Amino acid sequence: MSLNFRGDYTYMENYNYDRYHSSGTGQETWTINEVTGIEGNIEIKPFEGANFLLGAEYKDYDWKNENVDLDTNGAEVAGTESKTKADLYTTGAFSEIQYRPCKYFKALAGIRHENHSTFGHEDLPRFGLIVNALKNTVLKFSRGKHFKAPKPNDLFWPYEEWG
């Protein structure tokens, strides 16, 4: 049996000074992104050839954006300040079982439950068979469903045309 935990924290601060925009005015922008996460899993090997995995993870995305317009001289334009603050989170719980009855075959099955604060929840099954036909040949057959929700930059700061 093995037990694993992992935590992560990311803090990103960005400052953008855009004095000469195509409209003749500019902008000054501060963006702060914080990402906090934790993951844990337990792996159990009840008997020879069998492996069972259980786990969960949580990720939280917090960000804020402050913006002010600049005039043609680069001075702040009064009354143009804007502040945006938002967050989203995602959680997942998963389990997988693998069984290798002999050196030629291995079967696996798993399921993951994803819950996203903006896009709801999804159950994601996965099945597979691995065949070691020859010493240097492996055939893998698998079927699964995936769910990848967009991250904050994908949602709120997509590519922008500046021309």
KEDREN-846490 format. One record per residue: residue number from 0; residue in one letter; x, y, z of N, C-alpha, C in turn. Coordinates in pm, 1 decimal. Atoms other than C-alpha are relative to their C-alpha. Layout:
N
<n:NUM, res:A, nX:X, nY:Y, nZ:Z, caX:X, caY:Y, caZ:Z, cX:X, cY:Y, cZ:Z>
...
***
This chain:
163
<n:0, res:M, nX:84.7, nY:-117.7, nZ:0.0, caX:0.0, caY:0.0, caZ:0.0, cX:89.2, cY:123.9, cZ:0.0>
<n:1, res:S, nX:-73.2, nY:-127.2, nZ:-1.6, caX:121.4, caY:352.1, caZ:-74.7, cX:-100.2, cY:114.9, cZ:4.1>
<n:2, res:L, nX:83.6, nY:-117.4, nZ:-18.4, caX:-20.6, caY:690.5, caZ:13.4, cX:78.7, cY:121.4, cZ:-48.5>
<n:3, res:N, nX:-68.6, nY:-116.8, nZ:55.4, caX:66.1, caY:1012.0, caZ:-176.6, cX:-87.1, cY:123.7, cZ:13.7>
<n:4, res:F, nX:65.9, nY:-130.1, nZ:-4.5, caX:-23.2, caY:1376.7, caZ:-120.7, cX:88.4, cY:101.5, cZ:-70.7>
<n:5, res:R, nX:-74.8, nY:-105.7, nZ:67.3, caX:74.6, caY:1678.4, caZ:-325.3, cX:-81.3, cY:128.0, cZ:7.1>
<n:6, res:G, nX:64.4, nY:-130.3, nZ:-0.7, caX:-5.7, caY:2043.9, caZ:-283.8, cX:78.6, cY:93.9, cZ:-89.3>
<n:7, res:D, nX:-72.1, nY:-98.7, nZ:80.0, caX:75.3, caY:2333.8, caZ:-510.7, cX:-67.1, cY:135.9, cZ:11.7>
<n:8, res:Y, nX:46.3, nY:-137.5, nZ:-6.7, caX:43.4, caY:2710.1, caZ:-507.9, cX:78.5, cY:80.3, cZ:-102.2>
<n:9, res:T, nX:-63.8, nY:-85.0, nZ:100.0, caX:114.2, caY:2952.2, caZ:-790.5, cX:-55.5, cY:141.1, cZ:13.8>
<n:10, res:Y, nX:38.3, nY:-141.1, nZ:-5.9, caX:111.0, caY:3331.9, caZ:-767.9, cX:66.5, cY:69.1, cZ:-118.0>
<n:11, res:M, nX:-53.2, nY:-68.0, nZ:117.8, caX:148.7, caY:3528.4, caZ:-1090.3, cX:-53.8, cY:142.2, cZ:-3.2>
<n:12, res:E, nX:39.3, nY:-139.8, nZ:8.4, caX:145.8, caY:3906.1, caZ:-1116.0, cX:51.4, cY:56.4, cZ:-132.3>
<n:13, res:N, nX:-35.2, nY:-53.9, nZ:130.8, caX:145.9, caY:4086.4, caZ:-1449.0, cX:-35.7, cY:147.8, cZ:-4.4>
<n:14, res:Y, nX:23.6, nY:-142.6, nZ:17.8, caX:178.2, caY:4457.1, caZ:-1523.0, cX:20.0, cY:32.0, cZ:-147.0>
<n:15, res:N, nX:-8.7, nY:-35.3, nZ:142.1, caX:110.7, caY:4593.9, caZ:-1871.3, cX:-24.8, cY:149.4, cZ:-16.2>
<n:16, res:Y, nX:11.2, nY:-143.2, nZ:26.5, caX:170.8, caY:4955.4, caZ:-1974.7, cX:-5.0, cY:16.2, cZ:-150.6>
<n:17, res:D, nX:22.3, nY:-13.4, nZ:143.6, caX:26.5, caY:5023.0, caZ:-2319.4, cX:-27.6, cY:147.5, cZ:-28.6>
<n:18, res:R, nX:12.9, nY:-145.8, nZ:14.0, caX:91.7, caY:5390.8, caZ:-2387.6, cX:-57.9, cY:40.5, cZ:-134.8>
<n:19, res:Y, nX:42.1, nY:-41.3, nZ:134.6, caX:36.5, caY:5407.4, caZ:-2762.9, cX:-86.5, cY:-107.5, cZ:-64.3>
<n:20, res:H, nX:95.2, nY:93.6, nZ:59.5, caX:-269.4, caY:5209.3, caZ:-2859.3, cX:-48.4, cY:59.4, cZ:-131.3>
<n:21, res:S, nX:44.2, nY:-47.0, nZ:132.3, caX:-413.7, caY:5234.2, caZ:-3213.0, cX:-109.1, cY:106.7, cZ:8.1>
<n:22, res:S, nX:106.1, nY:-100.7, nZ:-13.9, caX:-702.9, caY:5447.9, caZ:-3080.4, cX:55.1, cY:135.0, cZ:44.1>
<n:23, res:G, nX:-60.6, nY:-125.1, nZ:-43.8, caX:-456.5, caY:5717.2, caZ:-2963.6, cX:16.3, cY:8.3, cZ:149.9>
<n:24, res:T, nX:-14.6, nY:2.4, nZ:-145.7, caX:-500.7, caY:5642.7, caZ:-2594.3, cX:63.5, cY:-131.6, cZ:40.2>
<n:25, res:G, nX:-62.6, nY:122.7, nZ:-48.0, caX:-341.1, caY:5375.4, caZ:-2380.6, cX:-70.8, cY:-55.3, cZ:121.6>
<n:26, res:Q, nX:54.6, nY:64.2, nZ:-119.2, caX:-404.5, caY:5154.2, caZ:-2080.4, cX:113.7, cY:-44.6, cZ:90.5>
<n:27, res:E, nX:-90.8, nY:56.4, nZ:-98.9, caX:-231.7, caY:5047.2, caZ:-1763.7, cX:-79.0, cY:-109.4, cZ:71.5>
<n:28, res:T, nX:73.9, nY:115.0, nZ:-51.7, caX:-329.1, caY:4702.4, caZ:-1638.4, cX:85.8, cY:-81.2, cZ:97.0>
<n:29, res:W, nX:-62.4, nY:90.2, nZ:-95.9, caX:-241.3, caY:4489.8, caZ:-1334.1, cX:-89.2, cY:-123.7, cZ:9.4>
<n:30, res:T, nX:74.5, nY:125.7, nZ:-10.1, caX:-345.3, caY:4123.1, caZ:-1327.4, cX:71.0, cY:-91.2, cZ:99.4>
<n:31, res:I, nX:-54.4, nY:94.7, nZ:-97.6, caX:-296.2, caY:3880.0, caZ:-1038.2, cX:-78.4, cY:-129.5, cZ:-11.7>
<n:32, res:N, nX:59.5, nY:134.3, nZ:5.8, caX:-362.2, caY:3506.8, caZ:-1076.7, cX:57.7, cY:-83.1, cZ:114.0>
<n:33, res:E, nX:-42.6, nY:92.8, nZ:-104.2, caX:-348.5, caY:3263.7, caZ:-785.2, cX:-66.8, cY:-134.9, cZ:-26.2>
<n:34, res:V, nX:51.3, nY:135.2, nZ:19.7, caX:-386.3, caY:2888.5, caZ:-829.0, cX:44.9, cY:-83.9, cZ:118.9>
<n:35, res:T, nX:-27.2, nY:84.4, nZ:-115.4, caX:-411.1, caY:2659.6, caZ:-525.9, cX:-54.5, cY:-139.1, cZ:-28.9>
<n:36, res:G, nX:47.2, nY:135.4, nZ:26.0, caX:-436.2, caY:2283.5, caZ:-548.1, cX:52.5, cY:-100.8, cZ:99.4>
<n:37, res:I, nX:-42.5, nY:112.5, nZ:-83.6, caX:-414.5, caY:1961.5, caZ:-352.3, cX:-49.7, cY:-127.7, cZ:-66.4>
<n:38, res:E, nX:36.8, nY:130.9, nZ:54.8, caX:-420.2, caY:1599.3, caZ:-464.1, cX:49.8, cY:-107.5, cZ:94.9>
<n:39, res:G, nX:-39.5, nY:113.6, nZ:-82.4, caX:-409.6, caY:1274.0, caZ:-271.7, cX:-49.4, cY:-128.4, cZ:-61.9>
<n:40, res:N, nX:46.1, nY:129.7, nZ:47.5, caX:-426.3, caY:909.5, caZ:-366.6, cX:60.6, cY:-111.0, cZ:84.2>
<n:41, res:I, nX:-45.3, nY:119.1, nZ:-70.7, caX:-389.2, caY:567.4, caZ:-216.2, cX:-0.8, cY:-114.7, cZ:-100.1>
<n:42, res:E, nX:-13.0, nY:114.9, nZ:89.5, caX:-268.7, caY:261.7, caZ:-405.7, cX:10.4, cY:-126.0, cZ:86.0>
<n:43, res:I, nX:5.6, nY:124.9, nZ:-76.6, caX:-348.7, caY:-85.1, caZ:-275.2, cX:26.2, cY:-116.5, cZ:-95.0>
<n:44, res:K, nX:-27.8, nY:121.7, nZ:77.0, caX:-209.1, caY:-414.4, caZ:-405.2, cX:-44.8, cY:-118.4, cZ:85.1>
<n:45, res:P, nX:54.1, nY:104.0, nZ:-88.4, caX:-437.3, caY:-677.0, caZ:-246.6, cX:59.3, cY:-138.7, cZ:-22.3>
<n:46, res:F, nX:-63.2, nY:128.2, nZ:28.8, caX:-274.3, caY:-974.2, caZ:-421.9, cX:82.3, cY:13.5, cZ:-127.1>
<n:47, res:E, nX:-89.9, nY:-2.2, nZ:115.9, caX:-23.2, caY:-1057.2, caZ:-697.8, cX:-76.3, cY:28.5, cZ:-129.5>
<n:48, res:G, nX:60.5, nY:-34.0, nZ:128.8, caX:-117.3, caY:-892.3, caZ:-1028.8, cX:-114.2, cY:99.5, cZ:7.5>
<n:49, res:A, nX:112.0, nY:-92.0, nZ:-15.5, caX:-390.5, caY:-668.4, caZ:-885.9, cX:47.5, cY:132.5, cZ:59.8>
<n:50, res:N, nX:-35.9, nY:-134.2, nZ:-45.1, caX:-366.5, caY:-295.0, caZ:-827.4, cX:-126.9, cY:83.6, cZ:5.1>
<n:51, res:F, nX:119.4, nY:-81.2, nZ:-17.7, caX:-636.9, caY:-61.4, caZ:-694.3, cX:42.5, cY:140.1, cZ:41.6>
<n:52, res:L, nX:-36.9, nY:-138.9, nZ:-25.3, caX:-609.5, caY:320.2, caZ:-695.8, cX:-124.6, cY:82.0, cZ:31.2>
<n:53, res:L, nX:106.0, nY:-93.1, nZ:-37.4, caX:-835.1, caY:574.1, caZ:-520.0, cX:62.4, cY:137.1, cZ:21.6>
<n:54, res:G, nX:-57.6, nY:-131.4, nZ:-20.2, caX:-782.4, caY:949.2, caZ:-522.0, cX:-98.3, cY:112.4, cZ:-19.1>
<n:55, res:A, nX:80.2, nY:-120.7, nZ:16.0, caX:-913.5, caY:1301.5, caZ:-524.1, cX:93.2, cY:119.0, cZ:-18.4>
<n:56, res:E, nX:-77.0, nY:-123.0, nZ:14.8, caX:-796.5, caY:1648.1, caZ:-623.5, cX:-92.7, cY:119.8, cZ:1.8>
<n:57, res:Y, nX:73.3, nY:-125.9, nZ:-5.3, caX:-905.6, caY:2007.8, caZ:-580.2, cX:91.5, cY:109.0, cZ:-54.0>
<n:58, res:K, nX:-76.0, nY:-112.2, nZ:53.6, caX:-791.6, caY:2315.8, caZ:-773.5, cX:-87.5, cY:124.9, cZ:3.1>
<n:59, res:D, nX:72.1, nY:-126.1, nZ:-12.5, caX:-895.0, caY:2678.0, caZ:-708.6, cX:75.6, cY:107.9, cZ:-76.1>
<n:60, res:Y, nX:-57.9, nY:-107.1, nZ:81.3, caX:-831.9, caY:2964.7, caZ:-952.9, cX:-62.0, cY:132.5, cZ:44.8>
<n:61, res:D, nX:45.2, nY:-134.2, nZ:-38.7, caX:-858.3, caY:3322.0, caZ:-816.4, cX:78.3, cY:101.8, cZ:-80.3>
<n:62, res:W, nX:-70.6, nY:-104.0, nZ:73.4, caX:-776.5, caY:3628.8, caZ:-1019.2, cX:-70.6, cY:132.9, cZ:15.6>
<n:63, res:K, nX:55.9, nY:-134.1, nZ:2.0, caX:-821.3, caY:4001.2, caZ:-1019.7, cX:73.8, cY:82.9, cZ:-103.6>
<n:64, res:N, nX:-51.6, nY:-82.2, nZ:108.2, caX:-767.7, caY:4260.8, caZ:-1285.9, cX:-36.9, cY:145.4, cZ:30.3>
<n:65, res:E, nX:22.9, nY:-143.2, nZ:-18.0, caX:-728.5, caY:4638.3, caZ:-1240.6, cX:48.1, cY:70.6, cZ:-125.4>
<n:66, res:N, nX:-30.2, nY:-64.7, nZ:126.8, caX:-729.2, caY:4869.9, caZ:-1539.8, cX:-33.3, cY:148.8, cZ:9.6>
<n:67, res:V, nX:27.9, nY:-142.4, nZ:9.7, caX:-709.5, caY:5244.7, caZ:-1605.4, cX:42.3, cY:46.9, cZ:-139.3>
<n:68, res:D, nX:-34.7, nY:-55.9, nZ:131.2, caX:-711.6, caY:5435.4, caZ:-1935.2, cX:102.8, cY:110.8, cZ:15.8>
<n:69, res:L, nX:-101.6, nY:-105.6, nZ:3.3, caX:-426.0, caY:5670.5, caZ:-2025.4, cX:-30.5, cY:94.3, cZ:-115.5>
<n:70, res:D, nX:19.1, nY:-93.9, nZ:110.5, caX:-449.4, caY:5986.9, caZ:-2229.7, cX:123.5, cY:-1.8, cZ:-90.6>
<n:71, res:T, nX:-110.8, nY:1.2, nZ:97.2, caX:-213.2, caY:6070.1, caZ:-2518.0, cX:133.0, cY:40.2, cZ:61.2>
<n:72, res:N, nX:-124.5, nY:-35.7, nZ:-70.0, caX:42.0, caY:6209.7, caZ:-2268.0, cX:44.8, cY:-108.3, cZ:97.9>
<n:73, res:G, nX:-34.1, nY:108.8, nZ:-91.8, caX:42.1, caY:5885.7, caZ:-2063.9, cX:-52.1, cY:20.7, cZ:140.3>
<n:74, res:A, nX:57.8, nY:-24.3, nZ:-132.4, caX:-151.0, caY:6032.8, caZ:-1768.5, cX:-131.1, cY:-78.1, cZ:13.2>
<n:75, res:E, nX:123.9, nY:73.2, nZ:-25.9, caX:-436.5, caY:5841.2, caZ:-1606.1, cX:-120.6, cY:88.6, cZ:-26.3>
<n:76, res:V, nX:124.3, nY:-71.2, nZ:26.9, caX:-783.4, caY:5944.3, caZ:-1723.9, cX:-93.9, cY:-24.6, cZ:117.6>
<n:77, res:A, nX:85.8, nY:11.4, nZ:-118.3, caX:-1003.1, caY:6014.8, caZ:-1420.5, cX:-132.1, cY:-67.6, cZ:-34.6>
<n:78, res:G, nX:128.5, nY:66.2, nZ:16.9, caX:-1309.8, caY:5794.7, caZ:-1381.1, cX:2.7, cY:-121.8, cZ:-90.9>
<n:79, res:T, nX:-6.1, nY:115.9, nZ:89.3, caX:-1183.3, caY:5514.3, caZ:-1608.6, cX:52.0, cY:-125.6, cZ:69.8>
<n:80, res:E, nX:-50.5, nY:115.7, nZ:-72.5, caX:-1060.5, caY:5281.5, caZ:-1334.6, cX:-105.4, cY:-110.9, cZ:0.2>
<n:81, res:S, nX:90.6, nY:114.5, nZ:-10.1, caX:-1211.4, caY:4932.6, caZ:-1343.9, cX:72.2, cY:-112.5, cZ:72.2>
<n:82, res:K, nX:-53.7, nY:113.0, nZ:-75.0, caX:-1161.1, caY:4633.8, caZ:-1115.1, cX:-91.2, cY:-119.6, cZ:-22.7>
<n:83, res:T, nX:73.3, nY:124.3, nZ:19.1, caX:-1263.8, caY:4277.8, caZ:-1185.3, cX:62.6, cY:-105.3, cZ:90.1>
<n:84, res:K, nX:-48.7, nY:106.8, nZ:-87.2, caX:-1237.1, caY:3989.3, caZ:-941.9, cX:-91.1, cY:-120.1, cZ:-19.2>
<n:85, res:A, nX:81.1, nY:120.1, nZ:21.2, caX:-1352.1, caY:3632.0, caZ:-999.6, cX:78.6, cY:-123.7, cZ:41.8>
<n:86, res:D, nX:-67.2, nY:126.4, nZ:-29.8, caX:-1274.7, caY:3270.6, caZ:-922.0, cX:-83.1, cY:-116.0, cZ:-51.8>
<n:87, res:L, nX:67.5, nY:124.9, nZ:31.3, caX:-1358.7, caY:2917.5, caZ:-1019.8, cX:80.3, cY:-113.5, cZ:62.3>
<n:88, res:Y, nX:-67.9, nY:115.3, nZ:-58.5, caX:-1274.2, caY:2573.7, caZ:-885.4, cX:-40.3, cY:-126.4, cZ:-74.8>
<n:89, res:T, nX:30.5, nY:131.3, nZ:55.7, caX:-1263.5, caY:2215.4, caZ:-999.0, cX:41.5, cY:-106.9, cZ:101.0>
<n:90, res:T, nX:-32.6, nY:113.4, nZ:-87.0, caX:-1272.6, caY:1891.8, caZ:-798.9, cX:-13.3, cY:-127.9, cZ:-81.7>
<n:91, res:G, nX:7.6, nY:129.0, nZ:66.4, caX:-1221.6, caY:1535.3, caZ:-907.0, cX:22.2, cY:-112.3, cZ:99.8>
<n:92, res:A, nX:-19.5, nY:121.9, nZ:-78.9, caX:-1252.8, caY:1193.1, caZ:-746.1, cX:11.9, cY:-114.3, cZ:-99.4>
<n:93, res:F, nX:-24.5, nY:103.9, nZ:98.5, caX:-1121.8, caY:884.6, caZ:-921.0, cX:35.5, cY:-133.0, cZ:66.5>
<n:94, res:S, nX:-41.9, nY:133.8, nZ:-41.7, caX:-1069.3, caY:510.8, caZ:-889.3, cX:34.5, cY:-80.2, cZ:-125.4>
<n:95, res:E, nX:-41.5, nY:84.7, nZ:112.1, caX:-900.3, caY:255.5, caZ:-1111.0, cX:45.1, cY:-134.4, cZ:55.8>
<n:96, res:I, nX:-46.1, nY:133.8, nZ:-36.3, caX:-842.2, caY:-116.1, caZ:-1092.6, cX:72.9, cY:-59.3, cZ:-120.5>
<n:97, res:Q, nX:-77.1, nY:67.7, nZ:103.7, caX:-579.7, caY:-309.2, caZ:-1289.4, cX:23.2, cY:-144.2, cZ:44.0>
<n:98, res:Y, nX:-25.7, nY:141.1, nZ:-31.7, caX:-535.8, caY:-682.7, caZ:-1311.8, cX:81.9, cY:-61.5, cZ:-111.8>
<n:99, res:R, nX:-87.5, nY:70.4, nZ:94.0, caX:-254.1, caY:-876.7, caZ:-1480.1, cX:5.5, cY:-146.8, cZ:43.9>
<n:100, res:P, nX:2.6, nY:140.6, nZ:-39.9, caX:-333.6, caY:-1251.0, caZ:-1461.1, cX:126.5, cY:-76.0, cZ:-40.9>
<n:101, res:C, nX:-124.5, nY:61.1, nZ:45.1, caX:-14.6, caY:-1338.0, caZ:-1654.3, cX:81.8, cY:106.8, cZ:-71.8>
<n:102, res:K, nX:-85.8, nY:-100.4, nZ:61.4, caX:273.1, caY:-1164.2, caZ:-1831.6, cX:-48.1, cY:44.7, cZ:-138.5>
<n:103, res:Y, nX:46.9, nY:-33.2, nZ:134.4, caX:78.0, caY:-1151.0, caZ:-2161.7, cX:-119.3, cY:95.6, cZ:-4.9>
<n:104, res:F, nX:122.2, nY:-81.3, nZ:0.0, caX:-238.1, caY:-962.9, caZ:-2058.8, cX:-9.5, cY:87.2, cZ:124.3>
<n:105, res:K, nX:34.0, nY:-87.5, nZ:-112.8, caX:-339.8, caY:-672.2, caZ:-1841.3, cX:-129.6, cY:72.2, cZ:-36.3>
<n:106, res:A, nX:127.1, nY:-69.1, nZ:20.5, caX:-691.1, caY:-525.9, caZ:-1805.1, cX:-12.3, cY:110.5, cZ:104.4>
<n:107, res:L, nX:21.6, nY:-109.3, nZ:-94.7, caX:-791.7, caY:-198.3, caZ:-1645.6, cX:-135.7, cY:63.9, cZ:-22.9>
<n:108, res:A, nX:127.3, nY:-72.2, nZ:5.6, caX:-1108.5, caY:-8.0, caZ:-1567.0, cX:4.3, cY:108.8, cZ:105.9>
<n:109, res:G, nX:-0.8, nY:-110.2, nZ:-95.4, caX:-1159.2, caY:324.9, caZ:-1398.8, cX:-114.2, cY:95.6, cZ:-26.2>
<n:110, res:I, nX:100.0, nY:-104.8, nZ:13.9, caX:-1395.1, caY:612.3, caZ:-1342.2, cX:49.1, cY:122.7, cZ:75.2>
<n:111, res:R, nX:-35.3, nY:-128.1, nZ:-61.9, caX:-1343.3, caY:978.5, caZ:-1260.2, cX:-124.7, cY:86.6, cZ:0.5>
<n:112, res:H, nX:112.1, nY:-94.1, nZ:-11.1, caX:-1607.0, caY:1223.1, caZ:-1136.7, cX:59.6, cY:140.2, cZ:9.6>
<n:113, res:E, nX:-48.1, nY:-138.6, nZ:4.4, caX:-1528.9, caY:1586.1, caZ:-1229.8, cX:-114.6, cY:93.4, cZ:36.3>
<n:114, res:N, nX:97.9, nY:-102.6, nZ:-33.1, caX:-1710.6, caY:1883.5, caZ:-1080.4, cX:67.1, cY:135.5, cZ:-19.8>
<n:115, res:H, nX:-55.8, nY:-130.7, nZ:33.4, caX:-1644.4, caY:2231.7, caZ:-1221.8, cX:-102.1, cY:106.6, cZ:38.7>
<n:116, res:S, nX:92.8, nY:-102.2, nZ:-50.5, caX:-1793.4, caY:2546.1, caZ:-1066.8, cX:-77.2, cY:71.4, cZ:-110.1>
<n:117, res:T, nX:68.9, nY:-67.2, nZ:109.8, caX:-1887.7, caY:2690.2, caZ:-1407.0, cX:-71.8, cY:-96.7, cZ:-92.9>
<n:118, res:F, nX:52.3, nY:91.1, nZ:102.2, caX:-1953.2, caY:2386.0, caZ:-1627.2, cX:-68.5, cY:-124.3, cZ:55.0>
<n:119, res:G, nX:72.2, nY:113.1, nZ:-56.9, caX:-2110.8, caY:2138.3, caZ:-1384.5, cX:86.8, cY:-123.0, cZ:19.9>
<n:120, res:H, nX:-72.7, nY:124.3, nZ:-29.8, caX:-2015.7, caY:1774.2, caZ:-1336.6, cX:-10.2, cY:-98.0, cZ:-115.7>
<n:121, res:E, nX:-6.7, nY:100.5, nZ:106.2, caX:-1927.2, caY:1481.3, caZ:-1557.1, cX:63.8, cY:-126.2, cZ:58.6>
<n:122, res:D, nX:-60.6, nY:128.3, nZ:-36.5, caX:-1857.2, caY:1110.1, caZ:-1496.9, cX:74.3, cY:-53.3, cZ:-121.5>
<n:123, res:L, nX:-88.8, nY:36.4, nZ:110.6, caX:-1569.1, caY:980.6, caZ:-1708.0, cX:51.0, cY:-143.2, cZ:15.7>
<n:124, res:P, nX:-47.2, nY:138.1, nZ:-8.0, caX:-1529.8, caY:603.6, caZ:-1754.2, cX:121.5, cY:-23.4, cZ:-89.7>
<n:125, res:R, nX:-116.9, nY:38.4, nZ:80.2, caX:-1215.1, caY:437.7, caZ:-1890.9, cX:19.2, cY:-151.1, cZ:12.4>
<n:126, res:F, nX:-21.7, nY:144.5, nZ:4.0, caX:-1147.6, caY:77.4, caZ:-1997.3, cX:119.2, cY:-28.2, cZ:-89.9>
<n:127, res:G, nX:-113.4, nY:30.8, nZ:85.8, caX:-841.3, caY:-84.9, caZ:-2143.6, cX:45.3, cY:-143.4, cZ:11.3>
<n:128, res:L, nX:-60.0, nY:133.1, nZ:4.4, caX:-667.0, caY:-405.8, caZ:-2240.9, cX:138.7, cY:15.1, cZ:-62.1>
<n:129, res:I, nX:-137.3, nY:-3.5, nZ:49.3, caX:-292.2, caY:-444.9, caZ:-2288.8, cX:43.4, cY:-144.3, cZ:-26.4>
<n:130, res:V, nX:-42.7, nY:134.1, nZ:40.5, caX:-158.6, caY:-745.3, caZ:-2477.1, cX:148.6, cY:5.6, cZ:-34.5>
<n:131, res:N, nX:-143.0, nY:13.1, nZ:28.1, caX:212.6, caY:-829.2, caZ:-2467.8, cX:18.7, cY:-123.1, cZ:-88.4>
<n:132, res:A, nX:0.0, nY:112.3, nZ:93.3, caX:203.6, caY:-1046.5, caZ:-2779.0, cX:139.0, cY:-60.1, cZ:-19.0>
<n:133, res:L, nX:-138.3, nY:43.0, nZ:18.8, caX:580.1, caY:-1065.6, caZ:-2835.6, cX:89.1, cY:76.8, cZ:97.3>
<n:134, res:K, nX:-91.5, nY:-63.2, nZ:-94.2, caX:886.3, caY:-964.9, caZ:-2637.9, cX:9.3, cY:151.7, cZ:-21.5>
<n:135, res:N, nX:-14.3, nY:-142.5, nZ:30.4, caX:916.2, caY:-625.8, caZ:-2814.1, cX:-125.6, cY:61.3, cZ:-62.5>
<n:136, res:T, nX:123.8, nY:-49.5, nZ:59.5, caX:549.8, caY:-577.8, caZ:-2916.4, cX:-109.7, cY:6.6, cZ:106.1>
<n:137, res:V, nX:110.5, nY:-19.2, nZ:-93.5, caX:265.7, caY:-436.0, caZ:-2710.6, cX:-118.4, cY:57.1, cZ:-77.6>
<n:138, res:L, nX:124.1, nY:-51.5, nZ:59.1, caX:-92.3, caY:-386.8, caZ:-2830.2, cX:-85.5, cY:56.2, cZ:112.7>
<n:139, res:K, nX:82.7, nY:-63.9, nZ:-102.3, caX:-306.8, caY:-143.3, caZ:-2634.5, cX:-134.3, cY:37.8, cZ:-61.1>
<n:140, res:F, nX:135.9, nY:-33.7, nZ:38.7, caX:-681.9, caY:-112.8, caZ:-2667.6, cX:-61.6, cY:76.5, cZ:116.6>
<n:141, res:S, nX:61.0, nY:-75.6, nZ:-109.3, caX:-860.7, caY:155.9, caZ:-2470.2, cX:-119.1, cY:80.3, cZ:-50.1>
<n:142, res:R, nX:119.2, nY:-79.5, nZ:28.3, caX:-1185.5, caY:344.6, caZ:-2455.7, cX:-25.7, cY:84.5, cZ:123.5>
<n:143, res:G, nX:24.3, nY:-86.7, nZ:-113.7, caX:-1256.3, caY:644.7, caZ:-2238.4, cX:-68.5, cY:127.8, cZ:-42.1>
<n:144, res:K, nX:65.3, nY:-127.8, nZ:21.5, caX:-1429.8, caY:975.3, caZ:-2204.3, cX:82.7, cY:104.8, cZ:74.5>
<n:145, res:H, nX:-81.2, nY:-104.7, nZ:-60.8, caX:-1251.1, caY:1303.4, caZ:-2129.4, cX:-81.1, cY:128.1, cZ:14.4>
<n:146, res:F, nX:66.3, nY:-127.0, nZ:-27.4, caX:-1360.2, caY:1638.9, caZ:-1990.6, cX:108.7, cY:99.4, cZ:36.7>
<n:147, res:K, nX:-100.2, nY:-101.6, nZ:-28.7, caX:-1133.5, caY:1941.3, caZ:-2007.9, cX:-68.1, cY:136.5, cZ:-6.2>
<n:148, res:A, nX:63.8, nY:-131.4, nZ:-6.0, caX:-1295.4, caY:2262.6, caZ:-1892.4, cX:104.4, cY:107.7, cZ:-26.7>
<n:149, res:P, nX:-95.9, nY:-107.9, nZ:25.5, caX:-1135.6, caY:2588.5, caZ:-2004.3, cX:48.5, cY:63.1, cZ:129.6>
<n:150, res:K, nX:-59.0, nY:-71.2, nZ:-113.5, caX:-905.0, caY:2771.0, caZ:-1764.4, cX:-38.3, cY:148.0, cZ:-9.7>
<n:151, res:P, nX:40.5, nY:-141.2, nZ:2.1, caX:-958.7, caY:3139.2, caZ:-1671.9, cX:50.8, cY:77.8, cZ:-120.9>
<n:152, res:N, nX:-50.5, nY:-74.1, nZ:116.3, caX:-733.7, caY:3272.7, caZ:-1949.7, cX:-78.6, cY:-36.3, cZ:-125.7>
<n:153, res:D, nX:79.9, nY:42.0, nZ:115.3, caX:-929.8, caY:3068.0, caZ:-2205.4, cX:-137.2, cY:67.1, cZ:1.5>
<n:154, res:L, nX:133.8, nY:-55.9, nZ:-12.3, caX:-1257.2, caY:3206.2, caZ:-2072.3, cX:-4.1, cY:151.8, cZ:-12.7>
<n:155, res:F, nX:13.7, nY:-144.1, nZ:-17.1, caX:-1180.5, caY:3570.0, caZ:-2003.8, cX:103.2, cY:84.3, cZ:-74.2>
<n:156, res:W, nX:-99.9, nY:-75.6, nZ:74.9, caX:-870.2, caY:3669.9, caZ:-2201.9, cX:38.5, cY:-74.3, cZ:-126.7>
<n:157, res:P, nX:-35.7, nY:69.4, nZ:123.5, caX:-891.8, caY:3499.3, caZ:-2541.0, cX:85.7, cY:89.6, cZ:-88.8>
<n:158, res:Y, nX:-84.1, nY:-75.7, nZ:92.7, caX:-666.5, caY:3607.4, caZ:-2825.6, cX:-78.5, cY:121.4, cZ:-49.3>
<n:159, res:E, nX:65.9, nY:-123.8, nZ:37.5, caX:-746.5, caY:3967.0, caZ:-2911.8, cX:70.3, cY:59.7, cZ:-121.4>
<n:160, res:E, nX:-55.9, nY:-67.1, nZ:119.9, caX:-698.0, caY:4140.5, caZ:-3249.8, cX:33.3, cY:143.8, cZ:38.2>
<n:161, res:W, nX:-42.6, nY:-136.2, nZ:-33.3, caX:-496.2, caY:4459.6, caZ:-3196.6, cX:11.3, cY:86.5, cZ:-124.7>
<n:162, res:G, nX:-19.6, nY:-76.1, nZ:123.4, caX:-492.9, caY:4570.9, caZ:-3562.9, cX:-124.9, cY:57.8, cZ:-46.8>
***
